[in-house]
Amino acid sequence: MIQNHHTKICVKTLGNHRGFFFLRKSLFLALISLLFFSCVSSNFPDTDTGNNQPIKVSVLTFNDSKCVVAWVNLNSSDIVIQCYPEQAGKDFWFKAKRTGTFARESQCFMAVNASPFEKKNFISTKRRTVGIHRSQKINLSSPEEKYSAITFSKKDAGYSASIIKNQNEIEIEKSDYAFGGFFTIVQNGKYVDEYKKIRDARLAIGIKDNSRTLVFLAAEKLTFEECEKLLINLGCTDAIEMDGGSSTEISILGKTYRPCIITRKQGSSFGFRKLAE
């Protein structure tokens, strides 16, 4: 889900000592929360992936925004896709789970949040994916034609990836895995559409090298257009925006980056696990 995370505190009057005490307590708790979430969410150092990992990582600044970029080689024969959820739930409702938790439990060397979602109510821990979520040729949620998706097909060595601008049954049925996002932002190496210039936390995925390399971008605060420019500069021919804002999360080799101070548990995630040697 994408939301505005700028919080305003308005104080009309202190009123009495009780109101003043409550204000001090609220400000103190807000400060503690800010410090805590800042440390948890934003402290992502450069990661040495080592020579035996099919992944490369860089932390960079683009238009004054911190960005974590990861490249995954889909040609690797020793990687498999993992996702959450991976089995059907009742009426497509699933328990919320953070991407970092999913990555740890499934032993993924990297993982990201995927599709937008809806909640049953304000306090519910249940999520329902808005758009396609397909695992091992089984649709765990229905396609949403107005949104895009990234699909994966198993090859003799690794996978090939494709981005479809509109989720449709024909293209999805060809794939082994499919994960819905919001919109296609790059197609055939060119910008797709013009979007409102709203800066927010972003999670985007690009494809390069004839669909055999994925480029993951988790950004602190970019517009869709800025994501387009950065991914094209990185050599991507196609790219998709996934669920961003407070849902943005990327986990790499046990380290998690969440650019928003206040975050939410996601409805779906996917990633890659290396087969045991």
Backbone hydrogen bonds in HBPLUS format (Angstrom, degrees):
<---DONOR---> <-ACCEPTOR-->    atom                        ^
c    i                          cat <-CA-CA->   ^        H-A-AA   ^      H-
h    n   atom  resd res      DA  || num        DHA   H-A  angle D-A-AA Bond
n    s   type  num  typ     dist DA aas  dist angle  dist       angle   num
A0016-ASN N   A0014-LEU O   2.77 MM   2  5.86 111.0  2.25 121.3 104.9     1
A0020-PHE N   A0016-ASN O   3.01 MM   4  6.33 154.8  2.08 149.5 157.3     2
A0021-PHE N   A0017-HIS O   2.85 MM   4  6.05 157.2  1.90 149.5 155.0     3
A0022-PHE N   A0018-ARG O   2.95 MM   4  6.18 161.1  1.99 148.5 153.7     4
A0023-LEU N   A0019-GLY O   2.94 MM   4  6.14 151.8  2.02 144.0 151.6     5
A0024-ARG N   A0020-PHE O   3.00 MM   4  6.26 162.0  2.03 149.8 153.9     6
A0025-LYS N   A0021-PHE O   2.93 MM   4  6.16 160.5  1.97 151.6 157.2     7
A0026-SER N   A0022-PHE O   2.89 MM   4  6.06 158.0  1.94 146.6 152.8     8
A0027-LEU N   A0023-LEU O   2.91 MM   4  6.13 163.3  1.94 154.1 158.3     9
A0028-PHE N   A0024-ARG O   2.93 MM   4  6.07 153.3  2.00 144.3 152.1    10
A0029-LEU N   A0025-LYS O   2.96 MM   4  6.20 162.9  1.99 151.1 155.0    11
A0030-ALA N   A0026-SER O   2.89 MM   4  6.06 152.9  1.96 145.5 153.7    12
A0031-LEU N   A0027-LEU O   2.92 MM   4  6.11 152.7  2.00 144.1 150.9    13
A0032-ILE N   A0028-PHE O   2.99 MM   4  6.28 161.0  2.03 151.2 155.9    14
A0033-SER N   A0029-LEU O   2.91 MM   4  6.07 160.7  1.95 146.8 152.4    15
A0034-LEU N   A0030-ALA O   2.89 MM   4  6.06 154.5  1.96 143.8 151.1    16
A0035-LEU N   A0031-LEU O   2.99 MM   4  6.23 163.7  2.01 152.4 155.8    17
A0036-PHE N   A0032-ILE O   2.91 MM   4  6.08 162.8  1.94 150.4 155.7    18
A0037-PHE N   A0033-SER O   2.86 MM   4  5.95 176.4  1.87 157.0 158.0    19
A0038-SER N   A0034-LEU O   2.93 MM   4  5.88 149.2  2.03 141.3 150.4    20
A0039-CYS N   A0035-LEU O   3.14 MM   4  6.28 157.9  2.19 143.5 148.4    21
A0040-VAL N   A0036-PHE O   3.04 MM   4  6.31 160.9  2.08 151.1 156.6    22
A0041-SER N   A0037-PHE O   2.78 MM   4  5.67 163.5  1.81 147.7 152.7    23
A0042-SER N   A0038-SER O   3.12 MM   4  5.65 163.6  2.15 139.8 144.2    24
A0258-ARG N   A0041-SER O   2.83 MM 217  4.38 155.3  1.89 132.8 138.4    25
A0044-PHE N   A0042-SER O   2.95 MM   2  5.80 126.0  2.25 111.2  95.3    26
A0073-ASN N   A0054-PRO O   3.11 MM  19  5.47 164.8  2.14 145.2 149.7    27
A0056-LYS N   A0071-TRP O   2.95 MM  15  5.11 149.0  2.05 140.8 149.6    28
A0071-TRP N   A0056-LYS O   2.79 MM  15  5.11 160.8  1.83 150.6 157.3    29
A0058-SER N   A0069-VAL O   2.84 MM  11  5.27 154.2  1.91 156.7 161.9    30
A0069-VAL N   A0058-SER O   2.84 MM  11  5.27 177.2  1.84 168.7 169.4    31
A0060-LEU N   A0067-CYS O   2.88 MM   7  5.27 158.9  1.92 153.9 159.4    32
A0067-CYS N   A0060-LEU O   2.73 MM   7  5.27 155.5  1.79 170.1 167.8    33
A0062-PHE N   A0065-SER O   2.92 MM   3  5.21 161.3  1.95 145.3 148.0    34
A0065-SER N   A0062-PHE O   2.98 MM   3  5.21 148.4  2.09 106.9 116.8    35
A0220-GLU N   A0066-LYS O   2.84 MM 154  5.32 155.3  1.90 164.0 170.7    36
A0068-VAL N   A0218-ALA O   2.87 MM 150  5.21 166.9  1.89 152.1 155.9    37
A0218-ALA N   A0068-VAL O   2.98 MM 150  5.21 165.1  2.00 152.6 157.5    38
A0070-ALA N   A0216-PHE O   2.97 MM 146  5.04 154.6  2.04 137.4 145.0    39
A0216-PHE N   A0070-ALA O   2.75 MM 146  5.04 169.4  1.76 156.8 159.3    40
A0072-VAL N   A0214-LEU O   2.94 MM 142  5.16 156.6  1.99 141.9 149.1    41
A0214-LEU N   A0072-VAL O   3.00 MM 142  5.16 165.0  2.02 149.1 152.7    42
A0076-SER N   A0073-ASN O   3.47 MM   3  6.05 169.4  2.48 111.6 114.6    43
A0074-LEU N   A0212-ARG O   2.78 MM 138  4.91 147.9  1.88 144.8 149.9    44
A0159-TYR N   A0074-LEU O   2.93 MM  85  5.32 148.6  2.03 138.7 148.5    45
A0275-LEU N   A0078-ASP O   2.68 MM 197  5.15 166.7  1.70 145.8 150.7    46
A0080-VAL N   A0273-ARG O   2.86 MM 193  5.38 153.8  1.93 152.6 161.5    47
A0273-ARG N   A0080-VAL O   2.88 MM 193  5.38 166.1  1.90 159.6 164.0    48
A0082-GLN N   A0271-GLY O   2.97 MM 189  5.36 165.6  1.99 136.2 139.7    49
A0271-GLY N   A0082-GLN O   2.90 MM 189  5.36 156.8  1.96 152.7 152.8    50
A0084-TYR N   A0269-SER O   2.86 MM 185  5.25 162.3  1.89 150.2 148.8    51
A0269-SER N   A0084-TYR O   2.89 MM 185  5.25 153.1  1.97 146.9 153.5    52
A0092-PHE N   A0089-GLY O   3.33 MM   3  4.97 159.4  2.38 114.6 108.6    53
A0093-TRP N   A0090-LYS O   3.04 MM   3  5.67 164.5  2.06 120.7 125.4    54
A0094-PHE N   A0127-ARG O   2.74 MM  33  5.25 161.0  1.77 153.2 160.0    55
A0127-ARG N   A0094-PHE O   2.62 MM  33  5.25 159.8  1.66 157.1 164.6    56
A0096-ALA N   A0125-THR O   2.69 MM  29  5.48 160.6  1.72 177.0 174.9    57
A0097-LYS N   A0266-GLN O   3.14 MM 169  5.66 160.8  2.18 154.2 157.9    58
A0102-PHE N   A0098-ARG O   2.96 MM   4  6.32 162.1  2.00 153.7 158.8    59
A0103-ALA N   A0099-THR O   2.85 MM   4  6.10 160.7  1.88 153.7 158.8    60
A0104-ARG N   A0100-GLY O   3.05 MM   4  6.25 158.1  2.10 144.3 149.6    61
A0105-GLU N   A0101-THR O   2.93 MM   4  6.12 168.9  1.94 156.4 159.5    62
A0106-SER N   A0102-PHE O   2.93 MM   4  5.97 154.1  1.99 152.4 158.9    63
A0107-GLN N   A0103-ALA O   2.93 MM   4  5.66 109.3  2.44 133.5 147.5    64
A0108-CYS N   A0103-ALA O   2.93 MM   5  4.84 149.9  2.03 138.6 144.9    65
A0107-GLN N   A0104-ARG O   3.35 MM   3  5.08 154.0  2.42  94.9 102.4    66
A0109-PHE N   A0272-PHE O   2.82 MM 163  6.12 138.5  1.99 155.4 165.0    67
A0253-LEU N   A0109-PHE O   2.68 MM 144  4.71 166.4  1.70 137.3 142.3    68
A0272-PHE N   A0110-MET O   2.94 MM 162  5.77 153.8  2.01 160.8 167.7    69
A0111-ALA N   A0251-SER O   2.85 MM 140  5.17 141.7  2.00 143.8 152.0    70
A0251-SER N   A0111-ALA O   2.85 MM 140  5.17 167.7  1.86 154.4 157.3    71
A0112-VAL N   A0270-PHE O   2.95 MM 158  5.84 159.9  1.99 165.9 167.1    72
A0270-PHE N   A0112-VAL O   3.05 MM 158  5.84 156.1  2.11 162.8 170.3    73
A0113-ASN N   A0249-GLU O   3.30 MM 136  5.87 144.0  2.44 155.7 156.9    74
A0114-ALA N   A0268-SER O   3.03 MM 154  5.52 155.9  2.09 133.1 129.5    75
A0243-ASP N   A0114-ALA O   3.05 MM 129  6.00 169.2  2.06 176.5 179.8    76
A0130-VAL N   A0116-PRO O   2.90 MM  14  5.51 177.6  1.90 139.5 138.7    77
A0118-GLU N   A0128-ARG O   2.96 MM  10  5.36 150.6  2.05 140.8 149.6    78
A0128-ARG N   A0118-GLU O   3.00 MM  10  5.36 149.2  2.10 148.6 155.2    79
A0124-SER N   A0121-ASN O   3.30 MM   3  5.28 150.2  2.39 101.2 109.8    80
A0180-GLY N   A0132-ILE O   2.83 MM  48  4.96 147.1  1.93 163.4 152.4    81
A0140-LEU N   A0133-HIS O   2.74 MM   7  5.47 161.9  1.77 162.7 167.8    82
A0134-ARG N   A0178-ALA O   2.74 MM  44  4.77 164.8  1.76 153.2 154.3    83
A0178-ALA N   A0134-ARG O   3.19 MM  44  4.77 154.8  2.25 119.6 121.8    84
A0135-SER N   A0138-ILE O   2.88 MM   3  5.29 156.0  1.94 154.5 150.4    85
A0138-ILE N   A0135-SER O   3.00 MM   3  5.29 151.0  2.09 109.5 118.7    86
A0137-LYS N   A0176-ASP O   2.84 MM  39  4.61 166.2  1.86 138.5 137.0    87
A0147-TYR N   A0144-GLU O   2.94 MM   3  5.77 164.6  1.97 129.8 134.7    88
A0167-GLN N   A0147-TYR O   2.92 MM  20  6.11 143.0  2.06 174.3 170.5    89
A0148-SER N   A0182-PHE O   2.81 MM  34  5.63 157.3  1.87 135.5 143.2    90
A0181-GLY N   A0148-SER O   3.01 MM  33  5.62 169.2  2.02 138.8 138.7    91
A0149-ALA N   A0164-ILE O   3.04 MM  15  5.46 150.5  2.13 150.8 157.7    92
A0164-ILE N   A0149-ALA O   2.93 MM  15  5.46 157.1  1.98 155.3 162.4    93
A0150-ILE N   A0179-PHE O   3.02 MM  29  5.48 163.4  2.04 146.5 148.0    94
A0179-PHE N   A0150-ILE O   2.92 MM  29  5.48 161.8  1.95 155.3 160.3    95
A0151-THR N   A0162-SER O   2.74 MM  11  5.21 167.4  1.75 159.6 164.2    96
A0162-SER N   A0151-THR O   2.98 MM  11  5.21 147.5  2.08 143.0 146.6    97
A0152-PHE N   A0177-TYR O   2.82 MM  25  5.09 156.9  1.87 146.7 146.7    98
A0176-ASP N   A0152-PHE O   2.84 MM  24  5.87 154.2  1.91 151.3 159.9    99
A0177-TYR N   A0152-PHE O   3.14 MM  25  5.09 162.0  2.18 143.6 145.8   100
A0153-SER N   A0160-SER O   2.98 MM   7  5.43 159.0  2.03 154.7 161.2   101
A0160-SER N   A0153-SER O   3.00 MM   7  5.43 152.1  2.08 147.5 156.3   102
A0155-LYS N   A0158-GLY O   2.90 MM   3  5.44 168.8  1.91 147.5 143.7   103
A0161-ALA N   A0211-SER O   3.08 MM  50  5.15 157.7  2.13 138.6 145.7   104
A0172-ILE N   A0168-ASN O   3.13 MM   4  6.23 167.2  2.15 159.1 162.8   105
A0173-GLU N   A0169-GLU O   2.89 MM   4  5.85 157.9  1.94 149.6 154.4   106
A0174-LYS N   A0171-GLU O   3.23 MM   3  5.48 148.7  2.34 103.1 112.0   107
A0175-SER N   A0172-ILE O   2.99 MM   3  5.47 160.1  2.03 116.3 122.6   108
A0182-PHE N   A0241-GLU O   2.70 MM  59  5.54 174.3  1.70 160.4 162.0   109
A0241-GLU N   A0183-PHE O   2.91 MM  58  5.50 166.6  1.93 157.9 161.3   110
A0185-ILE N   A0239-ALA O   2.95 MM  54  5.62 153.6  2.02 131.5 139.9   111
A0192-VAL N   A0185-ILE O   3.26 MM   7  5.28 144.9  2.39 126.2 124.0   112
A0186-VAL N   A0239-ALA O   3.40 MM  53  4.77 164.4  2.42 125.3 122.5   113
A0239-ALA N   A0186-VAL O   2.94 MM  53  4.77 148.4  2.04 130.4 125.4   114
A0187-GLN N   A0190-LYS O   2.91 MM   3  5.42 162.5  1.94 154.5 158.4   115
A0190-LYS N   A0187-GLN O   3.11 MM   3  5.42 159.2  2.15 110.3 116.7   116
A0189-GLY N   A0237-THR O   2.63 MM  48  4.02 167.0  1.65 130.4 128.0   117
A0198-ILE N   A0196-LYS O   2.87 MM   2  5.65 133.2  2.09 107.5  93.0   118
A0200-ASP N   A0222-LEU O   3.14 MM  22  5.50 161.2  2.18 126.4 126.1   119
A0222-LEU N   A0200-ASP O   2.93 MM  22  5.50 152.8  2.00 148.9 140.2   120
A0245-GLY N   A0201-ALA O   2.90 MM  44  4.63 165.5  1.93 134.7 129.7   121
A0202-ARG N   A0219-ALA O   3.09 MM  17  5.09 155.1  2.16 129.5 136.9   122
A0219-ALA N   A0202-ARG O   2.89 MM  17  5.09 161.1  1.93 143.6 150.1   123
A0242-MET N   A0203-LEU O   2.78 MM  39  5.49 164.5  1.80 160.6 165.6   124
A0204-ALA N   A0217-LEU O   2.89 MM  13  5.13 161.9  1.93 149.2 155.1   125
A0217-LEU N   A0204-ALA O   2.84 MM  13  5.13 163.1  1.87 161.0 157.9   126
A0205-ILE N   A0240-ILE O   2.92 MM  35  5.44 157.5  1.97 154.9 162.4   127
A0240-ILE N   A0205-ILE O   2.90 MM  35  5.44 153.0  1.97 148.0 155.9   128
A0206-GLY N   A0215-VAL O   2.72 MM   9  4.81 165.3  1.74 145.5 150.8   129
A0215-VAL N   A0206-GLY O   2.82 MM   9  4.81 160.3  1.85 137.1 138.5   130
A0207-ILE N   A0238-ASP O   2.82 MM  31  5.37 149.9  1.91 156.2 158.2   131
A0237-THR N   A0207-ILE O   2.85 MM  30  6.01 154.9  1.91 166.5 173.0   132
A0208-LYS N   A0213-THR O   3.02 MM   5  5.31 154.5  2.09 152.0 155.4   133
A0213-THR N   A0208-LYS O   3.19 MM   5  5.31 142.5  2.33 154.2 146.6   134
A0212-ARG N   A0209-ASP O   3.15 MM   3  5.55 150.0  2.25 108.8 117.4   135
A0227-CYS N   A0223-THR O   3.04 MM   4  6.35 153.2  2.12 146.8 154.0   136
A0228-GLU N   A0224-PHE O   2.90 MM   4  6.23 154.3  1.97 150.1 157.7   137
A0229-LYS N   A0225-GLU O   3.00 MM   4  6.31 162.3  2.03 151.1 154.3   138
A0230-LEU N   A0226-GLU O   3.03 MM   4  6.20 166.7  2.05 149.4 152.9   139
A0231-LEU N   A0227-CYS O   2.97 MM   4  6.08 169.1  1.98 154.1 157.3   140
A0232-ILE N   A0228-GLU O   2.94 MM   4  6.09 157.7  1.99 152.5 158.9   141
A0233-ASN N   A0229-LYS O   2.93 MM   4  6.08 156.1  1.98 146.0 153.1   142
A0234-LEU N   A0230-LEU O   2.98 MM   4  6.26 132.0  2.22 138.1 151.5   143
A0236-CYS N   A0231-LEU O   2.99 MM   5  5.56 163.7  2.01 154.0 150.1   144
A0235-GLY N   A0232-ILE O   2.93 MM   3  5.08 158.6  1.97 107.9 112.8   145
A0247-SER N   A0244-GLY O   3.11 MM   3  5.38 155.0  2.17 132.8 131.4   146
A0248-THR N   A0245-GLY O   3.17 MM   3  5.72 164.5  2.20 116.7 121.3   147
A0264-ARG N   A0246-SER O   3.26 MM  18  5.99 152.5  2.34 139.2 136.3   148
A0250-ILE N   A0257-TYR O   3.13 MM   7  5.41 155.9  2.19 144.2 151.7   149
A0257-TYR N   A0250-ILE O   2.85 MM   7  5.41 162.5  1.88 159.8 165.7   150
A0252-ILE N   A0255-LYS O   2.75 MM   3  5.21 163.2  1.78 155.1 155.8   151
A0255-LYS N   A0252-ILE O   2.90 MM   3  5.21 166.5  1.91 118.5 122.5   152
